[in-house]
C-alpha cells in the first residue's frame, strides 16, 4: 500500500502540488501502522486480551451469522472453482465495463465548487466612449447589487482583462456563505445569464471561479491557442473558427482575445503628386501631427506656474475621417493645398493588442462549456473544429485550466502505471515468484470496473480527485488477493492439491478480508456522503474507493481462487520435511 503512494510524492505540475503532502502522509501512516502492528500490537494483545469466561449474546448471534456466511461462501466457491472458466467471463465483463462505461464518463480538471464568487465581463464595440461604457456598467452593477445573496460588490469600467480598453469592464461579486442562501452559485449564475440577454449594448457573460487552475481568458476554463507565422494568416482563419465555435451547442460562451475590430485609418503620402504641387513630406507630417496629435510650441509662466503651449484642432474638427479634407498645407510657393490632394486614405480594422505564444503570433479562443458538458468535452470539440478549419501551417496549444487538465491527465496516468509496476515488483520480491503476484494483480481490473461503474451510476466525472482515488484503490484491493494467495501457498506446501489449497485458504481468509474491506468502506463513507465544505470535490474519491472495493470484494473471493488453479504451479513441498524444518 505504501508503494502505491510513492509515485504521488514525485508528481510534477499542478497534481504534484495538490497531492504531494497527501502521498507523504498516507505512505508514512501505512509504514508506521505496519511497525505498530508487528511490534506493539502483539505485545499489547498478550498483556490486555484474555479469554472471556462466557460468551455474550451479541457475540453468539454475530458468530452464528459469520459461520453461516462463511459456510455458504465455501460451498459456492467450490461450485465456482468446478466451473473455473467463469473467471475469464468475469474478467472480460470487467474489461467491458472499464472501456465501455469509461468512454461514457465525462472528464474535467475538478468539479465546480460553490466558492461564492461570480464575475460578469462586458465588452462593447471598439470605439465606445468611456461615458457610454460606464453608464452601461452601472446598469449591470445595479442588477448584481439587487441579488439577495450578494455580499460584496466591485465594479470597474475600462478595466477589461488582457488590455483594458475603455470598451471593457467587469463586475465582481462575493456571495454570502452557502448555508445562508437558498440558491447555489450555479443557479445564481444561470439566473443572471438569462437576465443579461436583454442588455445588448455590450456583450456580457457570467463566469464562476474555477475550483483549481485559471489563467487568461476572463475566467473561462477552455483556452485554446492558435499560432501562426503571420498576423494575416490569423486574420483569415480566426473568423471561420469563431463562427463554428459560436454555433456549437457544446459551448455556452466563446470569446477571443485577438479581435480585428479597432477602426484604423492609414494615411499614405502620394510623393509624386506632393512633389508636383510643391509640398514637402515634412510639411505634411508636421501638419498631421499638429492637427490630430498636438504639438508643443513653448511655455509660458503665470502666477509662478509654468504651462505648456500646445496646438491641436478641437475634438469636433478631428473626430471624423472626412475632417482630412478641411486641412490645408502650404507649399513652397506659399499656396494653400488641400491635404487630401496629396495623401491616400485606407480604412481597415486592426487588433487593439497583439499576442504571442511560443514566439509565434497567436490568438486565444476562450470558452465555457454549456450545461451538461465538461472541460474534457470542450477541449475535444475545439480540436475537432481546428482539424476542420486550420491547415498544417497552424499549430494549436492549450493554456490556463485546459493546459493543467491535459498535464494532470498525463501525470496521473504515469503515476497509475508506476504504482502498478511497484506493487508487482514488491510482491514478486516477497513471494520470490513472478507468477503469484500476477494472480494478485488480477484484482486491479475488478476494482477499476467497480470504480468506473460507481462513477457512472452516481453521475460523477473523471477528474484528478477520482483518479487519485483509483490509484489508492490499487493498494487497497491487492491486499485481498495477497491474503488468499499467500495462505493458499502455505496450504499447498502442507500437501494439499492446488484446488483444495485455494478453497481452504479462501475460506480461512474470508472473515479477515470481509472485516478489513468493510472497515475501509465505513472509514471512507463520510467522504462519499459529501459532508462539510468543498465536499463536491472530495465525494468522487469516496465513491471510487467504496464502489471499487465493494465490487471487487464480491468478485475477488471467487475469481482469484479460480485463476489460482490455472496459474499456480503444481510443485508441492513434502509435508514431513516441512514439519521437521518448522520443528528445527
FENNOR-V564984 format. One record per backbone hydrogen bond with DSSP energy under -0.5 kcal/mol. CO is the residue of the C=O (numbers start at 1). NH is the residue of the N-H. E is the energy in kcal/mol with one decimal. If there is no record, write none. Layout:
CO|NH|E  CO|NH|E
This chain:
1|4|-0.5  1|5|-0.9  2|5|-0.6  2|6|-0.7  3|7|-0.6  5|9|-1.0  6|9|-0.7  6|10|-0.7  7|10|-0.9  8|11|-1.2  12|16|-1.1  13|17|-2.0  14|18|-2.0  15|19|-2.5  16|20|-1.7  19|23|-2.5  20|24|-2.2  21|25|-2.7  22|26|-2.4  23|27|-2.4  24|28|-2.5  25|29|-2.6  26|30|-2.5  27|31|-2.1  28|32|-2.4  29|33|-2.6  30|34|-2.1  31|35|-2.0  32|36|-2.5  33|37|-2.6  34|38|-1.6  35|39|-1.1  36|41|-2.8  39|43|-1.4  40|44|-3.0  41|45|-2.4  42|46|-2.2  43|47|-1.5  44|48|-2.9  44|49|-0.5  45|49|-1.2  56|60|-2.1  57|61|-2.6  58|62|-2.7  59|63|-2.9  60|64|-2.0  61|65|-2.1  62|66|-2.8  63|67|-2.5  64|68|-2.1  65|69|-2.4  66|70|-3.0  67|71|-2.5  68|72|-2.6  69|73|-2.2  70|74|-2.4  71|75|-2.0  72|76|-2.3  73|77|-3.0  74|78|-2.0  75|79|-1.8  76|80|-2.3  77|81|-3.0  78|82|-1.8  79|83|-0.8  80|83|-0.7  81|84|-1.2  83|86|-2.3  84|87|-2.0  85|88|-1.0  85|89|-1.0  86|90|-2.4  87|91|-2.3  88|92|-2.3  89|93|-2.5  90|94|-2.3  91|95|-2.3  92|96|-2.1  93|97|-2.1  94|98|-2.4  95|99|-2.6  96|100|-2.7  97|101|-1.3  97|102|-1.1  98|102|-0.6  99|103|-0.9  100|104|-0.5  101|104|-0.9  101|105|-0.9  102|105|-0.6  106|462|-3.2  107|376|-2.5  109|464|-1.8  111|113|-0.6  113|115|-1.5  116|175|-3.5  117|209|-1.1  118|173|-2.4  119|121|-0.6  119|207|-2.8  120|171|-2.3  121|205|-1.9  122|169|-1.8  123|203|-2.7  125|128|-1.7  129|133|-2.2  130|134|-2.9  131|135|-2.0  132|136|-1.8  133|137|-2.5  134|138|-1.9  135|139|-1.3  136|140|-2.0  137|141|-2.6  138|142|-1.9  139|143|-1.7  140|144|-2.1  141|145|-2.6  142|146|-1.1  144|147|-1.6  147|150|-1.2  149|176|-2.5  152|174|-2.7  154|172|-3.0  156|170|-2.3  160|163|-0.7  165|160|-0.6  165|168|-1.4  167|124|-3.4  168|158|-3.0  168|159|-0.5  169|122|-3.0  170|156|-2.5  171|120|-2.9  172|154|-2.7  173|118|-2.3  174|151|-2.3  174|152|-1.7  177|180|-2.2  178|181|-1.2  184|188|-2.1  185|189|-2.3  186|190|-2.3  187|191|-2.1  188|192|-2.4  189|193|-2.3  190|194|-2.0  191|195|-1.8  192|196|-2.3  193|197|-0.6  194|197|-0.6  195|198|-1.2  196|199|-1.5  198|200|-0.8  202|204|-0.7  203|123|-1.9  205|121|-2.1  207|119|-2.3  215|219|-0.5  217|220|-2.1  221|223|-0.7  221|402|-1.0  222|367|-2.6  223|225|-0.6  223|399|-2.0  224|226|-0.5  224|365|-3.1  225|397|-2.2  226|363|-2.2  227|395|-1.9  228|361|-1.2  230|234|-1.3  231|235|-2.6  232|236|-1.6  233|237|-2.0  234|238|-2.7  235|239|-0.5  237|241|-2.0  238|242|-3.0  239|243|-2.0  240|244|-1.8  241|245|-2.4  242|246|-2.8  243|247|-1.1  244|248|-0.6  245|248|-0.8  248|251|-1.5  250|370|-3.0  253|368|-2.1  255|366|-2.4  257|259|-1.2  258|260|-0.5  259|261|-1.4  259|352|-0.6  261|263|-0.7  262|350|-2.3  264|266|-0.5  264|348|-2.3  265|267|-0.6  266|268|-0.6  266|346|-2.5  268|344|-3.2  269|271|-1.3  270|274|-2.6  271|275|-2.4  272|276|-2.0  273|277|-1.9  274|278|-0.6  274|279|-3.0  275|278|-0.7  278|332|-2.1  280|284|-1.8  281|285|-2.5  282|286|-2.6  283|287|-2.1  284|288|-2.3  285|289|-2.4  286|290|-2.5  287|291|-2.4  288|292|-2.5  288|293|-0.7  289|293|-1.2  289|294|-2.4  291|313|-1.4  295|311|-2.8  298|309|-3.2  300|307|-3.0  302|305|-1.7  305|302|-2.8  307|300|-2.3  308|310|-0.7  309|297|-3.4  309|298|-0.9  311|295|-1.8  314|317|-1.4  315|318|-1.5  320|323|-1.7  321|324|-1.7  322|325|-1.6  323|326|-1.2  324|327|-1.3  327|339|-3.1  329|337|-3.2  331|334|-1.7  335|331|-2.7  335|337|-0.6  337|329|-2.7  338|341|-1.9  339|342|-1.9  339|343|-0.5  342|270|-2.6  344|268|-3.0  346|266|-3.0  348|264|-2.5  350|262|-1.9  355|362|-2.3  357|360|-1.6  360|357|-2.4  361|228|-2.6  363|226|-3.0  363|365|-0.6  364|257|-1.5  364|366|-0.7  365|224|-3.0  366|255|-3.6  367|222|-2.2  368|252|-3.1  368|253|-1.1  370|373|-2.1  374|378|-2.1  375|379|-2.3  376|380|-2.1  377|381|-2.2  378|382|-2.4  379|383|-2.1  380|384|-1.7  381|385|-2.3  382|386|-2.5  383|387|-2.1  384|388|-1.4  385|389|-1.6  386|390|-2.3  391|394|-1.5  395|227|-3.2  397|225|-3.0  399|402|-1.0  399|403|-0.7  400|404|-2.0  401|405|-2.2  402|406|-2.1  403|407|-2.6  404|408|-2.4  405|409|-2.0  406|410|-1.8  407|411|-2.5  408|412|-2.6  409|413|-1.8  410|414|-2.0  411|415|-2.2  412|416|-2.5  413|417|-2.3  414|418|-2.5  415|419|-2.3  416|420|-2.1  417|421|-2.2  418|422|-2.7  419|423|-2.5  420|424|-2.3  421|425|-2.5  422|426|-2.6  423|427|-2.4  424|428|-2.2  425|429|-2.0  426|430|-2.1  427|431|-2.9  428|432|-1.3  428|433|-1.2  434|438|-0.6  435|439|-1.6  436|440|-1.9  437|441|-2.3  438|442|-0.6  439|442|-1.1  440|443|-2.0  441|444|-1.4  441|445|-0.5  442|446|-0.9  443|447|-2.1  444|448|-2.8  445|449|-2.3  446|450|-1.8  447|451|-2.4  448|452|-2.8  449|453|-2.5  450|454|-2.2  451|455|-2.3  452|456|-2.2  453|457|-2.5  454|458|-2.2  455|460|-2.8  456|459|-1.0  461|463|-0.9  462|108|-1.7  463|467|-2.4  464|468|-1.8  465|469|-1.9  466|470|-1.8  467|471|-2.0  468|472|-2.4  469|473|-1.7  470|474|-0.9  471|474|-0.8  471|475|-0.8  472|476|-1.4  473|477|-2.6  474|478|-1.7  475|479|-0.6  477|480|-0.8  477|481|-1.0  478|482|-2.3  479|483|-2.1  480|484|-1.6  481|485|-2.7  482|486|-2.6  483|487|-1.3  484|488|-2.2  485|489|-2.2  486|490|-1.4  487|491|-2.5  488|492|-2.4  489|493|-1.9  490|494|-0.8  491|494|-0.6  491|496|-1.5  492|495|-1.6  497|501|-3.1  498|502|-2.3  499|503|-2.0  500|504|-2.5  501|505|-2.5  502|506|-2.6  503|507|-2.0  504|508|-2.4  505|509|-2.3  507|510|-0.6  509|513|-2.1  510|514|-2.5  511|515|-2.9  512|516|-2.5  513|517|-2.1  514|518|-2.3  515|519|-2.3  516|520|-2.0  517|521|-2.3  518|522|-2.6  519|523|-1.7  520|524|-1.9  521|525|-1.2  522|526|-0.5  524|527|-1.1  524|528|-1.6  525|529|-1.8  526|531|-1.1  527|530|-1.3  532|535|-0.9  534|537|-0.6  534|538|-1.1  535|539|-2.2  537|540|-0.5  538|541|-1.0  538|542|-1.4  539|543|-2.4  540|544|-2.3  541|545|-2.3  542|546|-2.7  543|547|-2.5  544|548|-2.5  545|549|-2.3  546|550|-2.6  547|551|-2.2  548|552|-2.2  549|553|-2.0  550|554|-1.6  551|555|-1.2  552|556|-3.7  553|557|-1.5  555|558|-1.4  555|559|-3.7  556|560|-1.4  556|561|-0.5  558|562|-1.6  559|563|-2.9  560|564|-2.2  561|565|-1.4  562|566|-0.7  563|566|-0.5  563|567|-2.5  564|568|-2.4  574|578|-2.3  575|579|-2.3  576|580|-2.5  577|581|-2.5  578|582|-2.4  579|583|-2.3  580|584|-2.6
